Amino acid sequence: MKKGFLIDMDGVIYGNDTLIPGADSFIAELQKRRIPFLFMTNNSQRTPLDTVNKVARMGIKIKEENVYTSAMATASFLSFMQPKGSAYVLGEGGLITSLTQQGYQLVNQNPDFVVVGEGRNFTLEMVNNAVDMILGGARFIATNLDPSPKKTGWTNLGIKAIVAMIEEATGKIAFSVGKPSPVMMRSARKYLGLEARETIIIGDTMDTDILGGIQLGYTTILTLTKCISKRELKQLCF
């Protein structure tokens, strides 16, 4: 039976920008055997090319077609919901590129959607604009709901915090496209041309990659690299 892999990056391929031992040889073996795979990331800030260049510095050579981001999933979802629509975006490179590739207009007034992704260049004025637009009828979309790592010196506030601020100000709950949402998990599988029973997902977190995979009937593989130990895993399972 045909098989293919959806592979998380941080905690599976690398950790703190350092290659995890064996990750490069695993990807090389998939390529040698022509087994389809995607690096699947909730990071909506990067473009696929950014990811290609990042892993190339670690010795892994892939193509842009081997990358699937929450920005790509969000753009595909919005295009399905309302083809050639408009969006007010709090986000950067990867999200903006994905939306424009789907024929979306990026506007500063009367958008069909307000879309929030990762970024460092938000201003309070932009957030206030987003609040007014949502209260005025725009639908509220988040590329993902990844939390802040809660570490000193962290320069990129977690998207979950931004979304929570806008939710509180509007009384509207954002629809999140990224992992573990079935929207992204199913979209990535279809991007590879696989059926659910043919799909294997590898991740390091129970509440995103693994939960999302189980919900859709994928085979799941958990790496014990940073978020969970064997002892904690036993406590969860028994």
FENLINNOR-V144771 format. One record per residue. PSI is psi as a letter, one per 30 degrees, with the letter a starting at -180 (* if undefined). OMEGA is omega in degrees with one decimal (NA if undefined). NEAR is the number of other ideal C-beta (glycine too) atoms within 8 Angstrom. Layout:
psi | omega | near
PSI | OMEGA | NEAR
PSI | OMEGA | NEAR
This chain:
psi | omega | near
k | 177.3 | 4
k | 177.7 | 5
l | 175.2 | 9
l | -172.5 | 14
k | 166.1 | 13
j | -168.1 | 19
j | 171.9 | 12
l | -174.7 | 17
d | -178.2 | 12
j | -177.0 | 9
f | 178.7 | 13
e | 178.0 | 13
e | 179.3 | 14
l | 174.3 | 12
k | -176.3 | 9
h | 177.8 | 4
g | 175.4 | 5
k | -178.0 | 7
k | 174.4 | 10
k | -176.1 | 11
k | 178.0 | 4
f | -177.8 | 6
e | -178.5 | 12
e | -180.0 | 10
e | 176.8 | 7
e | 179.4 | 8
e | 178.4 | 12
e | 179.7 | 9
e | 175.9 | 8
e | 179.7 | 10
e | 179.6 | 8
e | -178.5 | 6
f | -179.6 | 6
h | 175.8 | 5
k | -176.8 | 9
k | 178.6 | 9
l | 173.1 | 12
k | 162.5 | 14
j | -173.4 | 14
j | -174.4 | 14
k | 174.9 | 13
f | -179.0 | 12
j | -179.0 | 9
f | -177.0 | 18
e | -177.6 | 12
k | 167.4 | 12
l | 174.7 | 9
e | 179.3 | 13
e | 176.5 | 7
e | -180.0 | 10
e | 177.0 | 15
e | -178.8 | 13
e | -179.6 | 8
e | -177.6 | 9
f | 176.8 | 13
e | 178.2 | 10
f | 177.9 | 6
g | 176.9 | 12
g | 178.9 | 7
k | -179.1 | 12
j | 176.7 | 4
l | 176.5 | 11
l | 178.5 | 5
e | -179.9 | 7
f | 177.8 | 5
g | -176.3 | 9
k | 175.7 | 12
k | -174.6 | 13
l | 176.1 | 17
f | 175.6 | 16
e | 178.3 | 16
e | 179.1 | 12
e | 179.6 | 16
e | 179.6 | 18
e | 178.7 | 14
e | 179.8 | 10
e | -179.3 | 12
e | 178.1 | 16
e | 176.4 | 13
e | -177.8 | 6
e | -178.3 | 6
j | -178.6 | 8
k | 176.3 | 6
h | 179.9 | 7
a | -178.3 | 12
l | -177.8 | 11
k | 167.0 | 15
k | -167.9 | 16
k | 163.5 | 11
j | -174.5 | 13
a | -174.1 | 15
a | -169.1 | 11
d | -174.1 | 9
e | -178.5 | 18
e | 179.9 | 18
e | 179.6 | 11
e | -177.3 | 10
e | -179.3 | 14
e | -179.7 | 16
e | 177.3 | 9
f | 177.3 | 7
g | 177.4 | 10
g | -179.3 | 7
k | 173.3 | 13
k | 174.6 | 7
j | -170.5 | 10
l | 179.0 | 9
g | 176.2 | 4
k | 177.2 | 6
h | 179.5 | 7
l | 171.0 | 11
e | -177.0 | 8
k | 163.1 | 14
k | -174.5 | 15
k | -179.1 | 16
k | 174.9 | 16
a | 178.4 | 19
l | 175.9 | 11
l | 179.1 | 10
f | -171.2 | 6
g | 176.3 | 5
k | 170.1 | 9
l | 177.6 | 6
e | 176.8 | 6
e | 178.3 | 6
e | 178.2 | 9
e | 177.6 | 13
e | 176.7 | 8
e | 179.4 | 10
e | 178.9 | 13
e | -179.7 | 11
e | -178.5 | 8
e | 178.7 | 14
e | 176.5 | 14
f | 178.8 | 8
f | 174.9 | 7
f | 177.5 | 5
k | 178.0 | 12
k | -169.4 | 8
j | -177.3 | 15
k | 171.6 | 15
k | 177.9 | 15
e | 178.6 | 19
l | 178.6 | 13
h | 177.9 | 10
k | -178.4 | 8
l | 171.5 | 8
k | 179.0 | 8
f | 177.3 | 6
h | 177.7 | 5
k | 177.3 | 5
k | 178.6 | 3
g | -179.5 | 4
k | -171.3 | 9
f | -177.7 | 4
j | -178.2 | 7
k | -178.8 | 7
k | -176.9 | 10
f | -179.8 | 15
e | 179.6 | 10
e | 178.5 | 10
e | -179.5 | 13
e | -179.5 | 13
e | 179.2 | 8
e | -179.3 | 9
e | 176.9 | 17
e | -179.0 | 12
e | -176.9 | 7
f | -176.2 | 7
f | -171.9 | 10
g | 179.8 | 5
k | 179.5 | 9
k | 180.0 | 5
k | 170.0 | 12
k | -178.4 | 8
k | -177.4 | 11
e | -172.3 | 14
l | -180.0 | 15
k | 7.4 | 12
g | -178.9 | 10
k | 176.0 | 10
f | -179.2 | 9
e | -179.1 | 9
e | -177.2 | 15
e | 179.7 | 17
e | -179.4 | 9
e | 178.5 | 13
e | 178.4 | 13
e | -179.8 | 14
e | 177.4 | 8
e | 177.4 | 8
f | -179.0 | 12
h | -176.9 | 6
l | 167.7 | 12
l | -178.6 | 6
e | -177.4 | 9
f | 179.2 | 6
f | -169.4 | 9
k | 177.2 | 17
k | 178.6 | 11
k | 179.1 | 18
k | 179.9 | 12
l | -177.8 | 15
g | 179.4 | 14
k | -178.6 | 11
e | -170.1 | 9
g | 175.1 | 6
d | -175.4 | 12
e | -173.6 | 17
e | 178.4 | 13
e | -179.5 | 10
e | 179.3 | 15
e | -179.7 | 15
e | -178.1 | 9
f | -177.7 | 9
g | 176.3 | 12
g | 176.8 | 6
l | 168.1 | 13
k | -176.2 | 7
k | 176.7 | 12
k | -179.6 | 8
k | 174.0 | 11
k | -179.0 | 9
i | -172.2 | 8
e | -175.5 | 9
f | -170.1 | 5
f | -174.6 | 7
k | 178.5 | 10
l | 177.8 | 6
e | -180.0 | 6
e | 179.1 | 6
e | 179.0 | 8
e | 178.4 | 11
e | 179.7 | 8
e | 178.1 | 7
e | -171.9 | 8
f | -173.8 | 5
* | NA | 4
